[in-house]
Amino acid sequence: MTHNDARPSRKARRSRLFTPFILAAVISGGWSYGWFWIRGQAEQRMDAQAADLKSRGYDLSWSARTFHGFPFRMNVDLTNARMSEPTGWAVRAPILKGEAEIFDLTHWVLVADQGVVLTRPEAGDVTITGQALRASISHVTEYPPRISVEGAKLTFAPAPGTKPFQLVSADKMQLHTRSGPDDQGAVFFKADGAKTAFTGLLGRIAQDKTASMLLETRLSHVSQLRGRNWEAAVKRWSEAGGQITLQQSQILAGDAEGKIKSGVLSVDSQGRVTGSLNAALKERTMPGQPIRTPEQAVAAAAQAMGAEPVIEADLKFDNGRTYLGILDTGPAPTVY
């Protein structure tokens, strides 16, 4: 008589079938707990940062706040958000949406679908709206922090009774700030398809044409650009030896073109820009076109002699006036 071997139990095999599901449940539960814990940490850090900024004269506030973005992102929606700094510059947004990678809460991307209101010290509010307006901010412990702002189809509307704003509209705009070594800060600005409200020489270049602008500068002694208001901050910075070095600057408007190759500027005790820049101005005049400015007269004379209508000279800001070579082109720009 023979005996058959006992069949192996099926229970062990069946239990193995459930193992992946059990592991997935454990991981999912752990991830969920981790996300909500990180959310709590983000909320606490945000509150602590707002309190720290307030103690130093800044302001970061909101009327309502909502966190979401589970499971891979950390999103926050702020209602009536406001950010300001001691010298008086401020930004307000009815709705401000922020998002960050769950693994890097030090780098935030901000979107203002309903636009923002920019407050200028002693100049008033400007409402900025457009198809797209977004910013990213990181390295907040540096001065200035690393900020990038980009916009499309923007309009700039000063509040009634306030000072004009140099930009009226722009098809595309970008602004970047970076900190550097030796207490330096860098600013890069670019606008395409822009309508402007410049006065003086820049206003005569742009006129009512659509312009493209580029500005790249480096500031020294940026840590000194602080004070109870904008005027006090600029005075403190200027007294510390603060200077603006232009690395490149350009405005193109139709046939008119203005370029600044290099130069160093500062601010006098009256808030007026002083210094000298190496500039080139090109303005082609049409036959029969009336001559209204000294620059047009020089350009027309050059054209008549068969030369390019280009003026290359030092652009000087001195004692409240702007000089292109020996030509007095109008008042010097003011900072406050």
TAVENTA-V357203 format. One record per pair of residues at least 12 apart in sequence whose C-alpha atoms are under 10 Angstrom apart, sorted by sequence separation. I is the first residue (numbers start at 1). J is the second residue. If there is no record, write none. Layout:
i = {I I}
j = {J J}
This chain:
i = {65 66 80 81 82 97 98 99 115 116 117 135 136 137 155 156 157 175 176 177 194 195 196 224 225 248 249 263 264 265 283 284 285 297 298 299 312 313 314 315 316 319 320 321 47 64 65 66 79 80 81 97 98 115 116 135 136 154 155 156 175 176 195 196 224 225 247 248 249 263 264 282 283 287 296 298 311 312 313 315 316 317 318 319 320 46 47 64 65 79 80 81 82 96 97 98 114 115 116 134 135 136 154 155 156 174 175 176 195 196 223 224 246 247 248 262 263 264 281 282 283 285 286 295 311 313 315 317 318 320 62 63 64 65 78 79 80 81 96 97 114 115 134 135 154 155 174 175 194 195 196 222 224 225 246 247 248 262 263 283 284 285 295 296 317 62 63 64 65 78 79 80 81 95 96 97 113 114 115 133 134 135 153 154 155 173 174 175 193 194 195 196 221 224 246 247 261 262 263 282 283 284 285 295 316 317 61 62 63 64 78 79 95 96 112 113 114 115 116 133 134 152 153 154 173 174 193 194 195 220 221 223 224 225 245 246 247 260 261 262 282 283 286 61 62 63 77 78 79 93 94 95 96 112 113 114 115 132 133 134 152 153 154 172 173 174 192 193 194 220 222 224 245 246 259 260 261 281 284 285 61 62 63 77 78 93 94 95 96 113 114 115 132 133 151 152 153 154 172 173 192 193 194 221 223 244 245 246 259 260 261 284 61 62 76 77 78 92 93 94 95 96 112 113 131 132 133 151 152 153 170 171 172 173 191 192 193 220 221 222 244 245 259 260 283 60 61 62 76 77 93 94 95 111 112 113 130 131 132 133 151 152 170 171 172 173 191 192 220 221 222 243 244 245 258 259 260 43 60 61 75 76 77 93 94 111 112 129 130 131 132 150 151 152 169 170 171 172 190 191 192 220 221 243 244 258 259 43 59 60 61 75 76 92 93 94 110 111 112 128 129 130 131 150 151 169 170 171 190 191 219 220 221 242 243 244 257 258 259 43 59 60 74 75 76 92 93 110 111 129 130 131 149 150 151 167 169 170 171 189 190 191 219 220 242 243 257 258 284 285 42 58 59 60 74 75 91 92 93 109 110 111 129 130 149 150 169 170 189 190 218 219 220 241 242 256 257 258 283 284 58 59 73 74 75 91 92 109 110 128 129 130 148 149 150 168 169 170 188 189 190 218 219 241 256 257 282 283 284 40 57 58 59 73 74 75 90 91 92 108 109 110 128 129 148 149 167 168 169 188 189 217 218 219 239 255 256 257 282 283 39 57 58 72 73 74 90 91 108 109 127 128 129 147 148 149 167 168 169 187 188 189 217 218 238 239 255 256 281 282 283 39 56 57 58 72 73 74 89 90 91 107 108 109 126 127 128 147 148 166 167 168 187 188 216 217 218 237 238 239 250 254 255 256 281 282 295 39 53 54 56 57 58 60 62 67 69 72 73 74 89 90 107 108 126 127 128 146 147 148 166 167 168 186 187 188 216 217 237 238 239 249 250 251 252 253 254 255 280 281 282 294 36 39 53 54 58 59 60 61 62 63 64 65 66 67 68 69 71 72 73 74 88 89 90 106 107 125 126 127 145 146 147 165 166 167 186 187 215 216 217 238 243 244 246 250 280 281 36 42 53 54 58 62 65 67 69 70 73 76 88 89 106 107 125 126 127 145 146 147 165 166 185 186 187 215 216 217 234 235 243 245 246 279 280 281 295 35 43 50 53 62 69 75 77 87 88 89 92 105 106 107 125 126 144 145 146 164 165 166 185 186 215 216 234 235 238 279 280 294 35 36 42 62 74 75 76 77 82 84 87 88 91 93 106 124 125 126 143 144 145 164 184 185 186 214 215 216 234 235 278 279 280 294 295 35 36 39 75 81 82 83 84 89 90 91 92 93 123 124 125 143 144 184 185 214 215 234 235 278 279 280 294 35 38 39 89 91 98 100 123 124 125 126 142 143 144 183 184 185 186 213 214 215 235 277 278 279 293 34 35 39 97 98 99 124 125 126 142 143 166 183 184 185 213 214 234 277 278 279 32 35 36 96 98 109 111 118 123 124 125 126 142 180 182 183 184 185 212 213 214 231 276 277 278 31 32 35 107 108 109 110 111 115 117 118 119 123 124 125 126 130 135 137 139 144 146 152 153 155 156 171 173 179 180 181 182 183 184 212 213 231 275 276 277 31 109 115 117 118 119 122 123 124 125 128 129 130 131 132 133 134 135 136 137 139 143 144 145 146 147 148 149 150 151 152 153 154 155 156 170 172 173 174 175 176 177 178 179 180 182 183 211 212 213 231 275 276 277 31 117 122 123 124 128 130 133 135 143 144 148 150 153 169 170 171 175 177 183 211 212 275 276 117 120 123 130 143 144 170 180 210 211 212 274 275 276 28 120 142 144 179 209 210 211 273 274 275 281 209 210 215 273 274 280 120 206 208 209 211 212 213 214 215 217 219 272 273 274 279 205 206 207 208 209 211 213 217 218 219 272 273 274 276 278 279 205 206 207 209 217 219 272 273 274 275 276 277 278 205 206 272 273 274 276 202 204 205 206 207 270 271 272 273 205 206 267 268 270 205 206 263 265 266 268 204 205 206 258 260 262 263 265 268 205 256 257 258 259 260 263 256 258 260 202 260 202 201 184 186 195 273 274 184 185 186 187 188 190 192 193 194 272 273 274 184 188 189 190 191 192 193 272 273 274 188 190 272 273 271 272 273 39 42 271 272 273 38 270 271 272 38 270 271 267 268 270 35 38 267 268 267 267 205 205 144 205 143 144 204 143 201 142 143 204 204 205 204 201 204 201 234 235 234 231 232 230 231 230 122 121 122 121 122 120 121 201 200 201 201 204 201 202 201 200 201 200 201 199 200 201 199 200 200 199 87 87 88 86 87 88 89 85 86 87 88 89 85 86 87 88 85 86 87 88 85 86 87 85 87 88 87 86 87 57 57 123 122 121}
j = {77 78 92 93 94 109 110 111 127 128 129 147 148 149 167 168 169 187 188 189 206 207 208 236 237 260 261 275 276 277 295 296 297 309 310 311 324 325 326 327 328 331 332 333 60 77 78 79 92 93 94 110 111 128 129 148 149 167 168 169 188 189 208 209 237 238 260 261 262 276 277 295 296 300 309 311 324 325 326 328 329 330 331 332 333 60 61 78 79 93 94 95 96 110 111 112 128 129 130 148 149 150 168 169 170 188 189 190 209 210 237 238 260 261 262 276 277 278 295 296 297 299 300 309 325 327 329 331 332 334 77 78 79 80 93 94 95 96 111 112 129 130 149 150 169 170 189 190 209 210 211 237 239 240 261 262 263 277 278 298 299 300 310 311 332 78 79 80 81 94 95 96 97 111 112 113 129 130 131 149 150 151 169 170 171 189 190 191 209 210 211 212 237 240 262 263 277 278 279 298 299 300 301 311 332 333 78 79 80 81 95 96 112 113 129 130 131 132 133 150 151 169 170 171 190 191 210 211 212 237 238 240 241 242 262 263 264 277 278 279 299 300 303 79 80 81 95 96 97 111 112 113 114 130 131 132 133 150 151 152 170 171 172 190 191 192 210 211 212 238 240 242 263 264 277 278 279 299 302 303 80 81 82 96 97 112 113 114 115 132 133 134 151 152 170 171 172 173 191 192 211 212 213 240 242 263 264 265 278 279 280 303 81 82 96 97 98 112 113 114 115 116 132 133 151 152 153 171 172 173 190 191 192 193 211 212 213 240 241 242 264 265 279 280 303 81 82 83 97 98 114 115 116 132 133 134 151 152 153 154 172 173 191 192 193 194 212 213 241 242 243 264 265 266 279 280 281 65 82 83 97 98 99 115 116 133 134 151 152 153 154 172 173 174 191 192 193 194 212 213 214 242 243 265 266 280 281 66 82 83 84 98 99 115 116 117 133 134 135 151 152 153 154 173 174 192 193 194 213 214 242 243 244 265 266 267 280 281 282 67 83 84 98 99 100 116 117 134 135 153 154 155 173 174 175 191 193 194 195 213 214 215 243 244 266 267 281 282 308 309 67 83 84 85 99 100 116 117 118 134 135 136 154 155 174 175 194 195 214 215 243 244 245 266 267 281 282 283 308 309 84 85 99 100 101 117 118 135 136 154 155 156 174 175 176 194 195 196 214 215 216 244 245 267 282 283 308 309 310 67 84 85 86 100 101 102 117 118 119 135 136 137 155 156 175 176 194 195 196 215 216 244 245 246 266 282 283 284 309 310 67 85 86 100 101 102 118 119 136 137 155 156 157 175 176 177 195 196 197 215 216 217 245 246 266 267 283 284 309 310 311 68 85 86 87 101 102 103 118 119 120 136 137 138 155 156 157 176 177 195 196 197 216 217 245 246 247 266 267 268 279 283 284 285 310 311 324 69 83 84 86 87 88 90 92 97 99 102 103 104 119 120 137 138 156 157 158 176 177 178 196 197 198 216 217 218 246 247 267 268 269 279 280 281 282 283 284 285 310 311 312 324 67 70 84 85 89 90 91 92 93 94 95 96 97 98 99 100 102 103 104 105 119 120 121 137 138 156 157 158 176 177 178 196 197 198 217 218 246 247 248 269 274 275 277 281 311 312 68 74 85 86 90 94 97 99 101 102 105 108 120 121 138 139 157 158 159 177 178 179 197 198 217 218 219 247 248 249 266 267 275 277 278 311 312 313 327 68 76 83 86 95 102 108 110 120 121 122 125 138 139 140 158 159 177 178 179 197 198 199 218 219 248 249 267 268 271 312 313 327 69 70 76 96 108 109 110 111 116 118 121 122 125 127 140 158 159 160 177 178 179 198 218 219 220 248 249 250 268 269 312 313 314 328 329 70 71 74 110 116 117 118 119 124 125 126 127 128 158 159 160 178 179 219 220 249 250 269 270 313 314 315 329 71 74 75 125 127 134 136 159 160 161 162 178 179 180 219 220 221 222 249 250 251 271 313 314 315 329 71 72 76 134 135 136 161 162 163 179 180 203 220 221 222 250 251 271 314 315 316 70 73 74 134 136 147 149 156 161 162 163 164 180 218 220 221 222 223 250 251 252 269 314 315 316 70 71 74 146 147 148 149 150 154 156 157 158 162 163 164 165 169 174 176 178 183 185 191 192 194 195 210 212 218 219 220 221 222 223 251 252 270 314 315 316 71 149 155 157 158 159 162 163 164 165 168 169 170 171 172 173 174 175 176 177 179 183 184 185 186 187 188 189 190 191 192 193 194 195 196 210 212 213 214 215 216 217 218 219 220 222 223 251 252 253 271 315 316 317 72 158 163 164 165 169 171 174 176 184 185 189 191 194 210 211 212 216 218 224 252 253 316 317 159 162 165 172 185 186 212 222 252 253 254 316 317 318 71 163 185 187 222 252 253 254 316 317 318 324 253 254 259 317 318 324 165 251 253 254 256 257 258 259 260 262 264 317 318 319 324 251 252 253 254 255 257 259 263 264 265 318 319 320 322 324 325 252 253 254 256 264 266 319 320 321 322 323 324 325 253 254 320 321 322 324 251 253 254 255 256 319 320 321 322 255 256 317 318 320 256 257 314 316 317 319 256 257 258 310 312 314 315 317 320 258 309 310 311 312 313 316 310 312 314 257 315 258 258 242 244 253 331 332 243 244 245 246 247 249 251 252 253 331 332 333 244 248 249 250 251 252 253 332 333 334 249 251 333 334 333 334 335 102 105 334 335 336 102 334 335 336 103 335 336 333 334 336 102 105 334 335 335 336 281 282 222 283 222 223 283 223 281 223 225 292 293 295 295 293 296 295 335 336 336 335 336 335 336 336 229 229 230 230 231 230 231 322 322 323 324 329 328 329 329 329 330 330 331 330 331 332 331 332 333 333 225 226 227 226 227 228 229 226 227 228 229 230 227 228 229 230 228 229 230 231 229 230 231 230 232 233 233 233 234 227 228 336 336 336}
